């Protein structure tokens, strides 16, 4: 029986994720070495009929399967690349299309609004309906978290479920992309996307100033914010910013609710709001008592795309670049 190549594929992708981690010998180096050695041992001879491009493409895709997939949704083995994927995660949807698996996606949830060609439906990832999902006859369902016991229901019907959870930080995001690449048979494409994204992220992070800048990321008008304990806040930490919400996040939720008094006293130098709220920088500046805040005085209230800021995906460098520019402007104003 043909053995699964999943360990090799994951090792190869993890070796890529470990790139640029330093010159010293580390566990990542060992992973890279093991992946290289394993790859050399599993070289496959070229098909005898090299002129048949379609057959070659089919053989190449099939060489990644069977593949054993492990996630919080359980462990399952895919005998072949899935052809009817349902994605109930906007982040996963973006990644699936970015790695070239869009043609395998037959339905996505109502909030998967990017890219434009994604087959948006009324399916919900927050309150999923098992019957509605099953109606699409999927051979793989990708979700961000298990709601309404969706995993148990689909597993009972022999429908594999991959939980592609929201990453805690940037590196976790790359690992999640690698899992989707293996599950869809798009290993090479995923490796390329990760390499490009890593380079773009690192370039964007490098734009941030060396000076610490106080930042406040506002989620809504009730002053819920993003601390360093969540993915969005981890981006600010990666840029060396001081997140004023961290001290208030006593339970480590990642999204503490602040008060106006707390924000004014913390005096953020950069305030970030999203385009999902119904107000803009002028309304923020006009709040009673906020005129003395450094971000308001220096006209440094920044609007970012809410989807890009809250989702893991290839568009993340756009968010980092916008914030890095604001941090640099603030540092120059001091």
N, C-alpha and C positions, 0 to 999 in steps of 0.2 A: 504494500500500500504506500502511495506517495505521502511523504511526510510534509507537514506544514512548514512553510518557509518564514512564518511570522517572526520567530526569534531573530533570524538574520535581518529581515527587513527593519525591525525595530532597532536593532543594533546599529544598522547603517544610518538610519535617521537620527538616532540619539548621538551618533558620532558627529553628524553634521551640527546638531544642536550644541555640542560641546566646543565647537570651533571658537577660536579667539578667546579662550579662557585663561591664557597665560602660557609661559614657556616652561614652567616646572612640570614634573611628572605628577599626574593626578589620576584619580579613578576614571575621569573622562578620557584620559589618554589610553587607559587600559581598554575601555569600551571601544575606542577607535581602532586600536590594534586588533582586538578580537573580531571586530566587524570586517576589517580588511582581510584578515586571515580566513575567516569563514567564507567571505565572498570568493576568494581565490580557490577554495576547495569545492565550491558549488558551481563552477563555470559550466554552462550548458552548451553543448555543441550546436552550431547553427543548423537550421532545417536543411534537409537535402535539396528541397525545391526552393532555393533562395529567390527565384524569380516571382514567386507567388506572394505579393506584398500583403494581401489580405490574410493569407494563412500565417505569415510571419507575425503580423500584428496580433492575430488571435492566439498564437503560441506564446507570444511575449506576455500578453495580458493574463493568460492562463497560468503562466509560470509563477505568479504570485499567490496562487491558490492550490489547495485549500489554505485558508488563513484562520487562525484562532484569535478571536477578539475578546479582550477582557475589559470590563468597565463596571461601574456600580449597577449596571443593568444585568450583570451576570456574564458568564463565559459561554461563548458559542463558536461554532466553526462554520465559516462560509466556504462552500465547495466551489463557488464561482463568484465572479464580480457581480454585485447586486445591480439589477436593471430597473427596479421600481422602488426608489428611495423616497420615503416621506420624512421631511425635516420639520420638527416642531420647535426649532431653535433658530432665531434670526442670526446668531453668531455662526452656528454650524452651516446655515444656508449660504452665508457669504463665503465661508471657507470652501464648501463643496463646489461652488461655481468657480472660485479662484483656482482650485487645483484641477480643473477640467472635468469634474464629475457632474456638471450641470445637466448634461444630457441623460444622466441616470436618475435625476430627480423628477418625480411625477407630481408632487404636491408639497406645498410648504404652508406654514401657519399664517394667520392673518397679519402678523407683525413682521414677517420676513419680506420687507419692502425693498430689499437690495440684494442682487442687481435687478434691473427692470425686467429682465426676462424670467425671473423666478416665477414659477406657477403658483401664485398666491391663491389661497382658498379661505374658507371660513373656519378652518381647523384652528384649535386653540392649544397652545402649549401650557397655559396656566390651568385650564379646565378642560382637559382633553376628553373627547367622547370616543370610547373604544370602537363602537360600531362605525362611526364616521371614518376613523382611521383605517379600519379593516376593509372598508368599502373600496379603498384604492388598491387593494390586493398587493401590499408592499412586501418586498423581500428583505427590507431593512428599514427600521424606523430610528431616527436620530432625535433625541430629546435633550434638554438641558437639565431637567430634574424629573423625578417620578411623581406624578400627580394622579389622583383618582385610581391608584393601583394599576396604572397603565402597563407597567412592566410585567406584572403577574398575569394580567389578562392577555397580553400579546404573547408572552412566553407559553401560556397554555395552548395557544393556537399555533405554536412553532414559528412564530414571527420574531426574528432576532431584533433586539433593542440595544442600541449603543447610547449610553448616557455621556454626552459631551458637555461636562459641567463647566460653568464659568470659571476661568482661571483665577488663581489668587495673585499671580504676578505675570510678568512678561514671559519668563522661561516656561512656566506652566502652560501658557498659551501655545508655544511652539510644540510642546509635547502633545497637546490636544489635536493640533493640526496633523501631526504625524500619525495619530491613531486613525483619523479620518482617511488619510492617504492609504494606509494599509487596508482598511475596511472596504474601500472602493476600488482597489487595484490601481491607484494613481500614485504609486510610490515615487517614481521619478519626477512627476510633475510637482508633487508636494515638496520634495527636496529642493527643487528650484524656487518655489514660492517662498519657502522658509528662508533660504539663503538670501533672496532679494529683500524680503521683509526685514530680516535681521540687519542687513546692511543699511536699509533706510531708517530703521528704528535707531540704530547706533548713531547714524549721522544726525538725526533729529535731536537725540539726547545730547549730543556734543555741542549743539547750539545753545544749550542752557548756560547761564553765567556761573562762574565759580563762586560768586557771592550768594549766601543764603537769602532767600526771598520768602516773605510770609504770604501764603496763598489761602484763599477761601473758595471752595467749590460749592456753589449753592445749587441744590436740586429743585427747590420750589420756594414759594413765597412764605412757607412756614418754617424756613431755615433748616430743613434737613440738609445735611452736607455729606461729603465723602472723605473719610479719614484714610490714613495709610493702611488700615486693616482690610480694605477692600481693593478690588482691582484698579478702579479709577485713581484712588489715592496712592496706590503703589507706583503709579506713573510719576506723580509729583515727587515721591521719595526718590525715584530713580534719577530725577533731575536735580536732586539736592535741595529742593524747596522745603521750607518749614510749613507744615500743614497745621493751621490753627485749630482744626477739628480734632486733632489727635488727643489732646488733653481731655476733651469732653467725651471721648469714646470709651467710657469706663467699662462697658460690657464687651468691647471688641467687635461690635456688630459690623463696623465698617461704614455705617450710615447714621451717625448721631444727629439728634435735633438740637440746634443751638438756640440761643436767645439773642435778641438785638443787642442787649447790654454786653453780652459775652463777645459778640463780633466787633462791636465798636471798641471795646477795651483791648482786644487782640490786635486791632489795627492792621488788617491785611494790606499788603502792598499790591496784590493782584486779586481781583474777584472774578471768578469764572461762573457764568450762567449758561444755560443751554437754550437752543432755539425752540425748545418744547414749551417753555414758559410763556405766559401772555404779556410779559413786560420786557423792557430792554434796559440798557445802561443808563438812560436818562431817568427812568423811574427808580432805579437803584440809587442813583446819586441824589434824588429828591427825597429820600426817606429821612424823616426827622432824626437829627443827631448824626447822620452819616457824612455830613459835609467835611468833617475833620479826619475821616479815614484816608490813609495815604493813597489807596487805590482810586478813590473818588477824586481827590485833589489832583492826582497825576493823570486823570482820564484813562485809567487802566482797568476798566470793567470790560471783560472780554466775553464775547458770545461764541460758543462752540456748537457743532452739530451733535445733538443728543445721542443719536444712534452710534456715531463713530466713537464718542466718548465712553459709551456704556457697553459696547460690544467688542469682543476680541475679533480681530480680522485684519486683512491686509491694508485696510484704510487707517489703521492706528497711527502710522507716521504723520498723517495730516493733523491729527489732534495734538500730538507731541510738538510738532513744528509751531502750531498756533500758540500753545502755552509757552514754549521756549522763547518765542518772540516777545511775549508779554513779560516774562521774567527778565529778559535782557533789557527791555524798555524801563522796567521798574528799577533795576539795578543801576542803570545809567542816570535815573532821575534822583537818586540818593546822593 
